[in-house]
């Protein structure tokens, strides 16, 4: 096959425009929650104090860097579907379901618990999308991507939960 013969939508030609829009909306919802989690994690990286400062500061940095990569991958996945990722603070704020803790000064344990709960929220959201979006049956790439994303959140959740154990 010559390059000229390949349509621009060949990558997703088995998925209708309506189905791509539905999947992109799901991904944009996850992207908004990832943005909220990224922001929380970065805030806690900046704000953590106490005897475990160094280890928590470092862990929060590792996690916010991973979340930045995750957000980029989600946005790219939306683009693969020939849709547009959300990209403004206003759009993120209106699409996210994650609760923020504005103005609250949390201790390190509360920070970890808040991040843990947010990861669990995102995991449940991803699982719900995998179970309820019929269009994913045709979009193996996005389905696999979401499963991989779920695994990343499970690993980060497990790390945070380990810090909460007595």
C-alpha positions, -999 to +999 in steps of 0.1 A: +000+000+000+013+034-009+014+062+016-009+083-006-036+055-004-038+056+033-066+079+046-058+102+075-083+083+096-070+049+088-058+045+124-094+046+137-114+039+106-133+010+123-148+034+149-175+059+139-172+096+146-199+093+173-181+065+190-148+083+189-165+114+204-179+092+232-145+076+239-128+110+238-153+124+263-144+096+286-107+102+282-111+139+287-129+132+320-100+110+331-076+137+319-094+163+341-091+141+371-055+134+364-049+171+362-065+176+396-044+147+411-013+161+395-019+195+410-026+180+444+005+159+443+026+189+432+011+210+460+019+183+486+054+181+472+058+218+478+040+218+512+051+187+530+069+191+563+079+170+593+103+142+601+096+123+569+100+154+547+128+141+525+113+107+516+078+122+511+091+151+491+109+127+468+080+103+465+055+131+457+080+144+430+082+109+414+044+106+414+037+141+399+063+135+372+046+102+364+012+119+363+025+145+339+035+117+316+001+101+320-017+133+311+004+137+280-004+101+270-041+106+275-041+138+254-022+119+227-047+091+228-075+116+223-057+130+193-053+095+179-091+094+179-091+126+159-107+145+187-094+174+209-081+170+244-093+195+270-064+219+276-075+249+297-078+253+335-114+263+330-121+231+310-103+209+335-122+225+364-156+219+348-148+183+338-131+170+369-149+150+396-120+150+420-125+170+452-099+196+461-089+208+495-084+245+490-071+265+519-066+235+541-032+228+557-028+191+558-002+171+577+018+145+558-005+116+568-036+136+556-018+144+523-010+108+517-046+097+526-060+124+503-038+113+474-047+076+481-084+084+480-080+103+448-061+075+431-089+051+442-115+075+427-097+075+394-093+037+394-131+034+399-137+058+371-115+039+347-131+006+357-165+021+351-155+034+317-141+000+308-173-017+318-198+008+304-185+023+272-196-002+244-174+016+218-143+003+235-151-031+222-140-018+188-111+004+201-086-022+214-059+005+216-079+027+240-091-002+260-056-015+264-044+020+273-070+023+300-061-010+315-024+001+316-035+034+332-055+015+358-024-006+366-003+026+370-028+040+395-030+007+413+008+008+418+008+044+430-021+036+453-002+007+467+028+029+473+007+055+492-012+029+511+022+014+523+030+048+538-003+048+557+003+014+574+012+015+610 
